[in-house]
Amino acid sequence: MLYYRHFFPFKPFFQWLNYDTVPKPSKSFLNREICWTLMDDTFIRFQSYRTLEEFKNDMIRLNPAKFDLGAIYNIRPKDRHMVRPAAFIPVAKEMVFDIDMTDYDEIRTCCKGADVCNKCWEFMTVAMKIIDVAMRDDFGFKHILWVYSGRRGIHCWVADERARKLNNDQRKAIVSYLEVIKGGMQQGRKVKLPNTLHPSLSRSFETIQEHFRNLVFESQEILSEPENWEKILTLIPDEGVQARIRQSWEDSPNRAPSQKWAELLDTIGNEIGQRQALENFPRDIMFQYTYPRLDDKVSTNINHLLKSPFCVHPKTGRVCVPIPIEDCEDFDPSSPPTVPQLVQELNRYDATHATSGDDSNKLQDWQKTSLRKHVEYFERFLKGLSREMRENKLKGR
């Protein structure tokens, strides 16, 4: 309760969900589904609120373990029982992406499951870079909010009006456009791209080349241990080439990863003339080991729930804070504040300024803590949205 009473940024959060230039609640806020997950795992869906104060009071009263945002419906979700089920229709929601580190478990070696560290977090950095530029350059979206999930991944909220109004088929088309890695855990080679890459994939490949060597050679040590390099060798579509490289690496296991990779490139390059299946194999493996892995169901279904920014992750206790895209390479997943940390910071600030006579009593509590920089970034994101909404209103007039 301390967090939602003292630290949650209610006013900017309302401004976001309201999608209007006036403080009066709009249909975007009134008809938005809020889903509460309580401390005892009780799941309360299809909640909606008439005012910010009502939303705030319910949040403090319920003290949720977390809460998710759903779609904006044609009527208030709380009133859905007043109409036929078929008449309760989702009409808008941000285009969202969910990237979870567990989807990289077959290739990362430093951590597994819910554990993350700065080494494997580079996968998230690559994903942010590739998806962000695709949304901006290929689809023309401007208002993109990246958020740390609180534990092992990232969420992306594309808030442009055009993005919010996409139907499920249009969302599927965007995911299909982005999707490169296909197949479950049992499938070995998951990437088979054409000889000539689409311009968007050529651009993505530049980002992949920036990070591949550090990820594969250094942080994940894929070519340092037999059990790891074997995963790459078994993907080579020629058993003879596989065997030659395997034998060479086993004979000199301590060679630098860069030397092993160079040998793989040379060996395959010499065989391409006789074995067409080897063409583009190294490039496709680079994609398989670094390209974003999307949870497509989250993106393609407009009424899918997604954990809200600024809620607290129930397992780690960390706040789900926004990540500026320009700072993505420096983000540390262990850095977002926890509730006990925020309480300590608030108490320290109040004790320090108790007798100073400054304007500290006019500040909101989150402004006195390390949460401040995250909320202020969120407010800058909202300014861009508000500016565009005002311009659209003027054009409409």
C-alpha positions as CSV (number, residue, x, y, z in Angstrom):
1,M,0.0,0.0,0.0
2,L,2.9,2.3,0.7
3,Y,3.9,2.4,-3.0
4,Y,0.5,3.1,-4.4
5,R,-0.2,5.7,-1.7
6,H,3.1,7.6,-1.9
7,F,4.9,6.8,-5.1
8,F,2.7,5.8,-8.0
9,P,2.6,8.7,-10.6
10,F,-1.2,8.9,-10.9
11,K,-1.5,12.2,-12.8
12,P,0.8,11.4,-15.7
13,F,-0.5,7.9,-15.8
14,F,-4.1,9.2,-16.2
15,Q,-2.9,11.7,-18.8
16,W,-1.5,8.7,-20.8
17,L,-4.6,6.5,-20.6
18,N,-6.9,9.5,-21.2
19,Y,-5.4,10.3,-24.6
20,D,-6.9,13.8,-24.6
21,T,-5.6,17.4,-24.1
22,V,-8.2,18.2,-21.4
23,P,-8.3,16.7,-17.9
24,K,-11.9,15.5,-18.2
25,P,-12.0,11.7,-18.5
26,S,-12.4,10.6,-22.1
27,K,-13.7,7.3,-23.5
28,S,-10.1,6.1,-23.7
29,F,-9.9,6.2,-19.9
30,L,-13.5,5.4,-19.1
31,N,-13.6,2.3,-21.3
32,R,-10.2,0.9,-20.6
33,E,-10.0,-2.5,-18.9
34,I,-7.9,-2.6,-15.7
35,C,-7.1,-6.0,-14.3
36,W,-6.0,-6.4,-10.7
37,T,-4.0,-9.3,-9.4
38,L,-4.2,-9.3,-5.6
39,M,-1.7,-10.5,-3.1
40,D,-3.5,-13.8,-2.7
41,D,-3.5,-14.3,-6.5
42,T,-7.1,-13.3,-6.9
43,F,-7.6,-12.1,-10.5
44,I,-10.1,-9.3,-11.1
45,R,-10.7,-8.5,-14.7
46,F,-12.8,-5.9,-16.6
47,Q,-12.6,-3.1,-14.1
48,S,-13.0,0.4,-15.3
49,Y,-13.3,3.9,-13.6
50,R,-15.1,7.1,-14.1
51,T,-12.5,9.4,-12.5
52,L,-8.8,9.4,-11.6
53,E,-9.8,9.7,-8.0
54,E,-12.0,6.5,-8.2
55,F,-9.1,4.7,-9.9
56,K,-6.6,5.9,-7.2
57,N,-8.9,5.0,-4.3
58,D,-9.5,1.5,-5.6
59,M,-5.8,0.9,-6.2
60,I,-4.9,1.9,-2.7
61,R,-7.8,-0.1,-1.2
62,L,-7.0,-3.3,-3.2
63,N,-3.2,-2.9,-2.8
64,P,-2.6,-5.2,-5.8
65,A,0.4,-7.4,-6.3
66,K,0.4,-6.1,-9.9
67,F,-2.1,-4.8,-12.4
68,D,-2.4,-5.2,-16.2
69,L,-3.9,-3.0,-18.9
70,G,-6.3,-4.4,-21.4
71,A,-8.1,-2.9,-24.4
72,I,-10.4,0.1,-24.7
73,Y,-13.9,-1.2,-25.3
74,N,-17.0,0.3,-27.0
75,I,-18.6,0.4,-23.5
76,R,-17.3,0.5,-20.0
77,P,-16.0,-3.0,-19.1
78,K,-17.9,-2.8,-15.8
79,D,-21.1,-2.4,-17.8
80,R,-20.4,-5.4,-20.1
81,H,-23.2,-7.5,-18.4
82,M,-25.7,-4.9,-19.6
83,V,-25.3,-6.0,-23.3
84,R,-25.0,-9.2,-25.2
85,P,-21.5,-10.7,-25.1
86,A,-21.1,-10.2,-28.8
87,A,-21.8,-6.5,-28.3
88,F,-18.9,-6.0,-26.0
89,I,-16.1,-5.2,-28.4
90,P,-12.5,-4.1,-28.0
91,V,-11.9,-1.1,-30.2
92,A,-8.4,0.2,-29.4
93,K,-5.2,-0.5,-27.6
94,E,-1.6,0.4,-28.0
95,M,0.4,-1.9,-30.3
96,V,2.4,-3.8,-27.8
97,F,5.4,-6.2,-27.8
98,D,6.6,-8.5,-25.0
99,I,10.1,-9.9,-25.1
100,D,10.9,-12.4,-22.4
101,M,14.5,-13.6,-21.6
102,T,13.3,-17.2,-21.1
103,D,12.7,-17.4,-24.8
104,Y,16.5,-17.1,-25.1
105,D,17.2,-20.0,-22.7
106,E,18.3,-22.3,-25.5
107,I,21.1,-20.0,-26.5
108,R,22.1,-18.0,-23.4
109,T,24.6,-19.7,-21.0
110,C,25.0,-17.2,-18.2
111,C,21.5,-17.5,-16.7
112,K,18.3,-19.6,-17.1
113,G,14.7,-19.1,-16.3
114,A,13.8,-16.0,-14.4
115,D,17.4,-15.1,-13.7
116,V,19.0,-12.3,-15.7
117,C,22.3,-10.4,-15.6
118,N,24.1,-7.7,-17.6
119,K,25.6,-10.3,-19.9
120,C,22.4,-11.7,-21.2
121,W,20.6,-8.4,-21.0
122,E,22.4,-7.4,-24.2
123,F,19.8,-9.6,-26.0
124,M,17.1,-7.1,-24.8
125,T,19.3,-4.2,-26.0
126,V,19.4,-5.7,-29.5
127,A,15.7,-6.3,-29.5
128,M,14.9,-2.7,-28.4
129,K,17.2,-1.3,-31.1
130,I,15.8,-3.4,-33.9
131,I,12.1,-3.1,-33.1
132,D,12.3,0.6,-32.2
133,V,13.8,1.6,-35.6
134,A,11.4,-0.7,-37.4
135,M,8.4,1.0,-35.8
136,R,9.7,4.5,-36.6
137,D,11.2,4.0,-40.0
138,D,9.1,1.3,-41.5
139,F,5.7,2.2,-40.0
140,G,6.0,5.8,-39.2
141,F,5.1,5.6,-35.5
142,K,6.6,8.2,-33.2
143,H,5.3,7.6,-29.7
144,I,7.1,4.5,-28.5
145,L,7.5,3.6,-24.8
146,W,9.9,0.9,-23.7
147,V,9.3,-0.5,-20.2
148,Y,11.3,-2.9,-18.0
149,S,9.0,-5.7,-17.1
150,G,10.3,-5.8,-13.6
151,R,12.1,-9.2,-13.8
152,R,13.3,-10.8,-17.0
153,G,12.2,-8.8,-20.1
154,I,10.9,-5.7,-21.8
155,H,7.6,-4.4,-23.0
156,C,7.0,-1.9,-25.8
157,W,3.9,0.3,-26.0
158,V,3.3,2.0,-29.4
159,A,0.9,4.8,-28.5
160,D,0.3,6.6,-31.8
161,E,-3.4,7.0,-32.6
162,R,-3.0,5.0,-35.8
163,A,-1.3,2.2,-33.8
164,R,-4.1,2.1,-31.2
165,K,-6.7,1.6,-33.8
166,L,-5.1,-1.4,-35.5
167,N,-7.3,-4.4,-35.7
168,N,-6.1,-7.9,-35.0
169,D,-5.3,-8.7,-38.6
170,Q,-3.2,-5.6,-39.0
171,R,-1.4,-6.4,-35.7
172,K,-0.7,-9.9,-37.0
173,A,0.7,-8.4,-40.3
174,I,3.1,-6.2,-38.3
175,V,4.3,-9.2,-36.2
176,S,4.7,-11.3,-39.4
177,Y,6.7,-8.5,-40.9
178,L,9.1,-8.5,-37.9
179,E,9.2,-12.2,-37.2
180,V,12.3,-14.0,-38.3
181,I,12.9,-16.8,-35.7
182,K,10.3,-19.5,-36.2
183,G,9.9,-22.9,-34.5
184,G,9.7,-24.2,-31.0
185,M,12.4,-25.6,-28.7
186,Q,12.6,-28.9,-30.6
187,Q,13.4,-27.3,-33.9
188,G,17.1,-26.7,-34.5
189,R,17.6,-24.2,-37.3
190,K,14.9,-21.5,-36.9
191,V,16.1,-19.0,-39.4
192,K,16.2,-19.4,-43.2
193,L,16.2,-16.1,-45.0
194,P,16.4,-15.5,-48.7
195,N,19.7,-14.6,-50.4
196,T,18.7,-11.0,-50.8
197,L,17.5,-9.5,-47.5
198,H,14.6,-7.1,-47.3
199,P,15.9,-3.6,-46.6
200,S,14.5,-3.7,-43.0
201,L,16.4,-7.0,-42.4
202,S,19.6,-5.6,-43.9
203,R,19.3,-2.7,-41.4
204,S,18.7,-5.2,-38.6
205,F,21.7,-7.2,-39.7
206,E,23.9,-4.1,-39.1
207,T,22.7,-4.0,-35.5
208,I,23.2,-7.8,-35.2
209,Q,26.8,-7.4,-36.4
210,E,27.5,-4.8,-33.8
211,H,26.5,-7.2,-31.0
212,F,27.0,-10.7,-32.3
213,R,30.7,-11.1,-31.4
214,N,30.4,-9.8,-27.9
215,L,27.3,-11.9,-27.2
216,V,28.4,-15.1,-28.7
217,F,32.2,-15.0,-28.3
218,E,32.4,-13.2,-24.9
219,S,29.4,-12.9,-22.6
220,Q,27.7,-16.3,-23.6
221,E,30.9,-18.1,-24.6
222,I,29.1,-20.1,-27.2
223,L,32.3,-21.1,-29.0
224,S,34.3,-21.8,-25.8
225,E,32.8,-25.0,-24.6
226,P,31.9,-28.1,-26.6
227,E,28.3,-28.4,-25.2
228,N,27.7,-24.9,-26.5
229,W,29.4,-24.9,-29.8
230,E,27.8,-28.2,-30.7
231,K,24.5,-26.4,-30.9
232,I,25.8,-24.4,-33.8
233,L,27.6,-27.3,-35.5
234,T,24.5,-29.5,-35.5
235,L,22.7,-26.7,-37.5
236,I,25.1,-26.9,-40.4
237,P,23.2,-28.6,-43.2
238,D,26.1,-30.9,-44.3
239,E,27.3,-33.7,-42.1
240,G,30.8,-33.7,-43.7
241,V,31.4,-30.1,-43.0
242,Q,30.0,-30.5,-39.5
243,A,32.5,-33.3,-38.8
244,R,35.5,-31.5,-40.2
245,I,34.9,-28.3,-38.1
246,R,34.0,-30.4,-35.0
247,Q,37.2,-32.4,-35.2
248,S,39.3,-29.2,-35.7
249,W,37.7,-27.5,-32.7
250,E,38.1,-30.6,-30.5
251,D,41.8,-30.8,-31.5
252,S,42.3,-27.2,-30.5
253,P,39.6,-26.4,-28.0
254,N,41.5,-23.4,-26.5
255,R,41.7,-21.4,-29.6
256,A,40.0,-18.0,-29.4
257,P,36.3,-17.9,-30.3
258,S,37.0,-15.4,-33.1
259,Q,39.4,-17.9,-34.7
260,K,36.9,-20.7,-34.5
261,W,34.3,-18.5,-36.1
262,A,36.7,-17.5,-38.9
263,E,37.4,-21.1,-39.5
264,L,33.7,-21.9,-39.8
265,L,33.3,-19.0,-42.3
266,D,36.2,-20.2,-44.4
267,T,35.2,-23.8,-44.4
268,I,31.6,-23.1,-45.4
269,G,32.8,-20.5,-47.9
270,N,34.9,-23.1,-49.7
271,E,32.0,-25.5,-49.9
272,I,29.2,-23.2,-51.1
273,G,30.0,-23.9,-54.8
274,Q,29.3,-27.7,-54.3
275,R,26.7,-27.4,-51.5
276,Q,24.1,-24.7,-52.1
277,A,22.4,-25.5,-48.8
278,L,25.4,-23.9,-47.0
279,E,24.8,-20.5,-48.6
280,N,23.8,-17.8,-46.1
281,F,24.2,-20.3,-43.2
282,P,26.6,-18.1,-41.1
283,R,24.3,-15.0,-41.6
284,D,21.2,-16.9,-40.6
285,I,22.9,-18.3,-37.5
286,M,23.8,-14.7,-36.5
287,F,20.1,-13.8,-36.8
288,Q,19.1,-16.9,-34.8
289,Y,21.5,-16.0,-31.9
290,T,20.7,-12.3,-31.7
291,Y,17.4,-11.3,-33.4
292,P,14.4,-10.4,-31.2
293,R,12.2,-13.3,-30.1
294,L,8.6,-12.0,-29.8
295,D,5.6,-13.4,-27.9
296,D,3.3,-12.9,-30.8
297,K,0.0,-13.6,-28.9
298,V,0.6,-10.5,-26.8
299,S,1.0,-8.4,-29.9
300,T,-1.7,-9.8,-32.2
301,N,-4.7,-10.0,-29.8
302,I,-6.1,-6.5,-29.1
303,N,-7.7,-7.7,-25.8
304,H,-4.5,-9.3,-24.5
305,L,-3.5,-8.1,-21.1
306,L,0.0,-6.7,-20.4
307,K,1.6,-5.6,-17.1
308,S,1.3,-1.9,-16.6
309,P,4.2,0.5,-16.5
310,F,5.0,1.7,-12.9
311,C,3.4,-1.3,-11.2
312,V,5.6,-3.4,-8.9
313,H,6.7,-6.8,-10.0
314,P,5.4,-9.3,-7.4
315,K,8.5,-11.5,-7.5
316,T,11.3,-9.0,-7.5
317,G,9.6,-6.0,-5.9
318,R,11.1,-3.8,-8.6
319,V,9.2,-1.0,-10.3
320,C,8.4,-1.5,-14.0
321,V,10.1,1.7,-15.1
322,P,10.4,3.2,-18.7
323,I,13.7,2.8,-20.5
324,P,14.7,5.7,-22.8
325,I,15.7,4.1,-26.1
326,E,18.8,6.3,-26.3
327,D,20.0,4.8,-22.9
328,C,19.1,1.1,-23.7
329,E,22.8,0.0,-23.9
330,D,23.5,1.4,-20.4
331,F,20.4,-0.1,-18.7
332,D,21.0,-2.4,-15.8
333,P,18.1,-4.7,-14.9
334,S,19.1,-4.6,-11.3
335,S,18.9,-0.8,-11.1
336,P,15.2,-0.1,-10.9
337,P,14.1,0.8,-7.4
338,T,12.3,-1.5,-5.0
339,V,9.6,-0.3,-2.6
340,P,11.8,-0.5,0.5
341,Q,14.4,1.5,-1.3
342,L,11.9,4.2,-2.2
343,V,10.7,4.4,1.4
344,Q,14.3,4.8,2.6
345,E,15.0,7.5,0.0
346,L,11.8,9.3,1.0
347,N,12.6,9.2,4.7
348,R,16.1,10.4,4.1
349,Y,14.9,13.3,1.9
350,D,12.3,14.4,4.4
351,A,14.8,14.2,7.3
352,T,17.4,16.2,5.4
353,H,14.9,18.9,4.3
354,A,12.7,19.0,7.4
355,T,14.1,22.3,8.7
356,S,15.6,23.8,5.5
357,G,12.7,26.0,4.7
358,D,12.8,25.2,1.0
359,D,9.9,24.1,-1.2
360,S,10.3,20.4,-0.6
361,N,6.9,20.1,1.0
362,K,5.4,21.0,-2.4
363,L,7.0,18.1,-4.1
364,Q,5.2,14.8,-4.6
365,D,6.8,11.9,-2.8
366,W,8.1,10.2,-6.0
367,Q,9.9,13.5,-6.8
368,K,12.0,12.9,-3.7
369,T,13.3,9.5,-4.8
370,S,15.2,7.7,-7.6
371,L,11.8,7.1,-9.2
372,R,11.9,10.8,-10.3
373,K,14.0,10.4,-13.4
374,H,11.8,7.6,-14.6
375,V,8.6,9.6,-14.2
376,E,10.1,12.7,-15.7
377,Y,11.1,10.7,-18.8
378,F,7.5,9.3,-18.9
379,E,6.2,12.9,-18.8
380,R,8.5,13.9,-21.7
381,F,7.0,11.0,-23.6
382,L,3.5,12.3,-22.8
383,K,4.4,15.8,-24.0
384,G,5.1,14.5,-27.5
385,L,1.7,12.7,-27.5
386,S,-0.1,15.8,-26.2
387,R,1.5,18.0,-28.9
388,E,0.3,15.7,-31.6
389,M,-3.2,15.5,-30.2
390,R,-3.5,19.3,-30.1
391,E,-2.3,19.5,-33.7
392,N,-4.8,16.8,-34.8
393,K,-7.6,18.7,-33.1
394,L,-6.6,21.9,-34.9
395,K,-6.6,20.0,-38.2
396,G,-10.0,18.6,-37.4
397,R,-11.4,22.1,-36.9
